[in-house]
Amino acid sequence: MVFDFSFVLVLATVVTGLVWAADAGYFKPRRLARSPAGTLPGEPVLVEYARSFFPIILIVLVIRSFLFEPFRIPSDSMMPTLLDGDFIFVNKFTYGLRLPVANTEVVRLGAPQRGDVVVFRLPSDPATNYIKRLVGLPGDHIIVRGKRVYVNGEPQPVTLDGVYEGFGHTGAQVALETLGAVPHRVLYIPERPSYDFDDVVPAGHFFFMGDNRDNSRDSRFPEVGFVPEHLVVGKAVRIWLNWNLPNAPIWSRIGDAIH
């Protein structure tokens, strides 16, 4: 169990719902019975707040837990796909429905696919969310060597695509990589050595990498490692805002789909 904002929402929903239900079923009838005929008794402030906020909190909880959840990108590890300061929506039902807080799967609707941009909970600290690209599925043999990715012995197609001139890491090498059926851009920083990797993804786990290959703390590193399936939060689908001073906002990124 993770004591995060979802826990706060669940707790607030339960408390306001219980207060409202207790008043409607027990206290309100007694207030009416004690009031003079033809008059309506006043409602306690606590009950008034519970009645007002319960449906709002419940709606937010349902949307955030089962439909879409907003996240902010706090680093440049997914450049050039995502920039520091991007605010994104994560689809919570693409892979299945999970109960908030307990994170128990109740309905399976699909499975993560190679190339998806995924938000997951850090295995060593489930209160921390990471966003990376899914490279290795359960049972895959993943090799990263010389900044190239090999899946089950097959090098993933990469085509150099010029020099990066956007926000941050200007001068880095841009390349177009394809994982499965998903083409996307990645960054290589020439002056930084490749962080190599060679292992098989265990059953029920995934292997993730950032698109900023030489500046990403991801599954290649022991502090992240292979990510259990139950820690997957959802699939990143769209940017709804970018706000990172002094360049904020970047209007052109608003509404962009995430590939």
C-alpha positions as CSV (number, residue, x, y, z in Angstrom):
1,M,0.0,0.0,0.0
2,V,1.3,3.4,-1.0
3,F,0.3,6.5,1.0
4,D,0.1,9.0,-1.9
5,F,-2.5,11.4,-3.3
6,S,-4.7,8.4,-4.3
7,F,-4.8,7.4,-0.6
8,V,-5.8,10.9,0.4
9,L,-8.7,10.8,-2.2
10,V,-9.9,7.4,-1.1
11,L,-9.8,8.5,2.6
12,A,-11.6,11.7,1.8
13,T,-14.3,9.8,-0.2
14,V,-14.9,7.3,2.6
15,V,-15.1,10.0,5.4
16,T,-17.4,12.4,3.6
17,G,-19.6,9.5,2.3
18,L,-19.9,8.0,5.8
19,V,-20.7,11.4,7.4
20,W,-23.4,12.1,4.8
21,A,-24.9,8.6,5.0
22,A,-24.9,8.6,8.8
23,D,-26.7,11.9,8.9
24,A,-29.2,10.9,6.2
25,G,-30.0,7.6,7.8
26,Y,-29.9,8.4,11.5
27,F,-29.4,12.0,12.6
28,K,-31.5,13.9,10.1
29,P,-34.7,11.9,10.9
30,R,-34.3,12.7,14.6
31,R,-33.7,16.4,13.9
32,L,-37.0,16.4,11.9
33,A,-38.8,14.6,14.6
34,R,-37.7,17.2,17.2
35,S,-38.5,20.2,15.0
36,P,-41.9,22.0,15.2
37,A,-44.4,21.1,12.4
38,G,-43.8,22.8,9.1
39,T,-40.2,23.8,9.8
40,L,-36.9,22.3,8.6
41,P,-34.0,22.0,11.1
42,G,-30.7,23.5,10.2
43,E,-27.9,21.2,8.9
44,P,-24.6,20.8,10.8
45,V,-21.7,22.5,9.1
46,L,-19.8,19.1,8.9
47,V,-22.7,17.5,7.2
48,E,-23.1,20.3,4.7
49,Y,-19.5,20.1,3.7
50,A,-19.6,16.3,3.4
51,R,-22.7,16.5,1.3
52,S,-21.2,19.1,-1.0
53,F,-17.7,17.6,-1.4
54,F,-18.5,13.9,-1.5
55,P,-19.7,13.7,-5.1
56,I,-16.9,16.0,-6.4
57,I,-14.2,13.9,-4.6
58,L,-15.8,10.7,-5.8
59,I,-15.8,11.9,-9.5
60,V,-12.1,13.0,-9.2
61,L,-11.2,9.6,-7.6
62,V,-13.0,7.6,-10.4
63,I,-11.4,9.6,-13.2
64,R,-8.0,9.6,-11.7
65,S,-8.0,5.9,-10.8
66,F,-9.7,4.4,-13.8
67,L,-9.5,6.8,-16.7
68,F,-6.8,9.5,-16.9
69,E,-4.2,10.8,-14.4
70,P,-2.1,13.9,-14.9
71,F,1.6,13.8,-14.3
72,R,4.4,16.3,-14.6
73,I,7.7,15.4,-16.3
74,P,10.4,16.4,-13.8
75,S,13.6,15.6,-15.8
76,D,15.1,15.4,-19.3
77,S,15.5,11.7,-19.4
78,M,12.8,11.2,-22.1
79,M,14.1,13.9,-24.4
80,P,13.4,14.6,-27.2
81,T,10.0,12.8,-26.8
82,L,9.2,14.6,-23.6
83,L,10.7,17.8,-22.1
84,D,11.3,18.8,-18.5
85,G,8.1,20.7,-17.6
86,D,5.7,18.8,-19.8
87,F,2.4,18.0,-18.2
88,I,0.9,14.8,-19.6
89,F,-2.2,12.6,-19.3
90,V,-1.7,8.9,-18.6
91,N,-4.3,6.4,-19.7
92,K,-5.2,4.2,-16.8
93,F,-7.4,1.7,-18.6
94,T,-5.3,0.8,-21.6
95,Y,-3.7,-2.2,-19.8
96,G,-6.5,-2.9,-17.2
97,L,-8.3,-1.5,-14.2
98,R,-6.6,-1.4,-10.8
99,L,-8.0,-0.5,-7.5
100,P,-6.6,2.7,-6.1
101,V,-4.1,2.5,-3.2
102,A,-4.0,-1.4,-3.2
103,N,-3.1,-1.3,-7.0
104,T,-4.8,-4.7,-7.4
105,E,-5.9,-5.5,-10.9
106,V,-9.6,-6.2,-11.2
107,V,-10.1,-6.2,-15.0
108,R,-7.4,-6.9,-17.6
109,L,-8.0,-5.0,-20.8
110,G,-4.6,-5.3,-22.6
111,A,-0.9,-5.7,-22.0
112,P,2.0,-3.2,-22.3
113,Q,3.7,-3.3,-25.8
114,R,7.3,-2.8,-26.8
115,G,7.7,0.9,-27.6
116,D,5.0,2.2,-25.3
117,V,5.8,5.2,-23.1
118,V,4.8,4.1,-19.7
119,V,4.5,5.5,-16.2
120,F,5.5,3.0,-13.4
121,R,6.3,3.0,-9.7
122,L,9.9,2.8,-8.8
123,P,10.5,-0.7,-7.4
124,S,12.8,0.5,-4.6
125,D,10.3,3.4,-3.7
126,P,6.8,2.8,-4.9
127,A,5.8,6.3,-3.9
128,T,8.0,7.6,-6.7
129,N,6.7,7.6,-10.3
130,Y,9.1,7.1,-13.3
131,I,8.3,7.5,-17.0
132,K,10.3,5.6,-19.6
133,R,9.9,3.7,-22.8
134,L,9.2,-0.1,-22.7
135,V,12.1,-1.9,-24.4
136,G,12.0,-5.5,-23.0
137,L,9.0,-7.8,-22.4
138,P,9.1,-10.8,-20.0
139,G,11.5,-13.4,-21.3
140,D,13.4,-11.0,-23.7
141,H,17.2,-11.1,-23.8
142,I,18.2,-7.4,-23.8
143,I,21.6,-6.2,-24.7
144,V,22.7,-2.6,-24.8
145,R,26.1,-2.2,-26.3
146,G,27.8,0.7,-28.0
147,K,24.5,2.7,-27.6
148,R,22.6,0.2,-29.7
149,V,19.7,-1.9,-28.4
150,Y,19.5,-5.6,-29.2
151,V,16.3,-7.6,-28.4
152,N,16.7,-11.4,-28.5
153,G,19.9,-11.0,-30.6
154,E,18.2,-8.6,-33.2
155,P,19.6,-5.0,-33.4
156,Q,16.7,-2.6,-33.3
157,P,16.7,-0.3,-36.4
158,V,18.4,3.1,-35.9
159,T,18.9,5.9,-38.4
160,L,20.9,9.0,-37.5
161,D,18.7,12.1,-38.0
162,G,20.8,15.2,-37.5
163,V,21.8,17.3,-34.5
164,Y,19.4,18.3,-31.7
165,E,18.6,22.0,-31.5
166,G,15.7,22.1,-29.1
167,F,15.5,22.9,-25.4
168,G,18.6,21.5,-23.5
169,H,21.3,19.2,-24.8
170,T,21.8,21.3,-27.9
171,G,24.3,19.6,-30.2
172,A,23.3,16.0,-29.1
173,Q,22.9,13.4,-31.9
174,V,19.3,12.7,-32.8
175,A,18.4,9.2,-34.2
176,L,15.2,7.6,-35.3
177,E,14.8,4.2,-33.6
178,T,12.1,1.6,-34.0
179,L,11.1,-0.7,-31.2
180,G,8.6,-3.3,-32.4
181,A,6.3,-1.2,-34.6
182,V,6.9,2.1,-32.8
183,P,9.3,4.6,-34.5
184,H,10.5,7.3,-32.1
185,R,13.4,9.7,-31.7
186,V,16.2,9.2,-29.3
187,L,19.2,11.3,-28.2
188,Y,22.9,10.3,-27.9
189,I,25.4,12.6,-26.2
190,P,28.7,11.9,-28.1
191,E,31.0,12.8,-25.2
192,R,29.4,10.3,-22.8
193,P,30.2,6.6,-22.9
194,S,27.6,4.0,-23.4
195,Y,26.1,2.4,-20.3
196,D,26.0,-1.3,-21.4
197,F,23.6,-4.0,-20.3
198,D,23.1,-7.7,-20.9
199,D,20.4,-9.8,-19.2
200,V,17.1,-11.6,-19.6
201,V,13.9,-10.0,-18.4
202,P,12.3,-12.2,-15.7
203,A,8.7,-13.4,-16.0
204,G,6.2,-10.8,-14.9
205,H,8.7,-7.9,-15.3
206,F,9.6,-5.2,-17.9
207,F,12.8,-3.5,-19.0
208,F,12.6,0.3,-19.5
209,M,14.9,2.9,-21.0
210,G,14.7,6.7,-21.4
211,D,14.9,8.2,-24.9
212,N,17.7,10.4,-23.7
213,R,19.9,7.3,-23.7
214,D,23.1,8.8,-22.2
215,N,21.2,10.8,-19.5
216,S,18.6,8.4,-18.2
217,R,18.4,6.4,-14.9
218,D,16.5,3.4,-16.1
219,S,16.4,-0.4,-16.0
220,R,20.1,-0.6,-16.9
221,F,20.8,0.7,-13.4
222,P,20.5,-1.5,-10.2
223,E,18.4,1.3,-8.4
224,V,15.7,0.8,-11.0
225,G,16.2,-2.6,-12.5
226,F,13.4,-4.8,-13.9
227,V,10.0,-3.5,-13.1
228,P,7.2,-5.8,-11.8
229,E,4.0,-5.7,-13.8
230,H,1.9,-4.7,-10.8
231,L,3.9,-1.4,-10.6
232,V,2.8,-0.3,-14.0
233,V,0.6,2.8,-13.7
234,G,-0.5,3.4,-17.3
235,K,0.4,4.5,-20.8
236,A,1.4,8.2,-21.5
237,V,-0.8,9.4,-24.3
238,R,-0.9,13.2,-24.6
239,I,0.8,16.5,-23.5
240,W,-1.7,19.1,-22.1
241,L,0.8,21.8,-21.0
242,N,4.4,22.7,-20.8
243,W,5.6,25.0,-18.1
244,N,9.3,25.2,-17.2
245,L,10.7,28.7,-16.7
246,P,12.2,30.7,-18.3
247,N,10.9,29.2,-21.5
248,A,7.3,28.6,-20.3
249,P,4.9,28.0,-21.8
250,I,5.8,26.2,-25.0
251,W,2.5,26.6,-26.8
252,S,3.4,24.3,-29.7
253,R,3.6,21.2,-27.4
254,I,0.0,21.6,-26.0
255,G,-2.2,18.8,-27.3
256,D,0.7,16.7,-28.8
257,A,0.2,13.0,-28.8
258,I,3.0,10.9,-27.2
259,H,4.6,8.3,-29.5
